[in-house]
Amino acid sequence: MSSLNLTLLSLSAAALLSACSTMSDKTQQLSLGMSKEQVIKVLGKEFQTVGARDSSIHGKVEVVRYKDDDDGELLVYFREGRLVQWGDTTELANIPE
């Protein structure tokens, strides 16, 4: 096998494996304070906005849900367009205020 073919095969395999990463793998790349655009770049565009509000105390808050066959449901919370919290519903219920 030529060097070029081996390189192309390696790149194709790497691209395929990165496309198959689980939601748990992807959440390891998140950090508080990321913009919504940065989060979408990491987690993908397949989400549903499940809640939003604008309050005088907390400002604009948005909750989006990602669904994954392997990892279940992931809720992602933004305040003023910045990531402030994420996790599944069980984990989020146990986070102190």
Helices and strands as residue ranges (DSSP letters): H 3-19, H 23-27, H 36-43, E 48-55, E 59-68, E 72-79, E 82-87, H 89-93
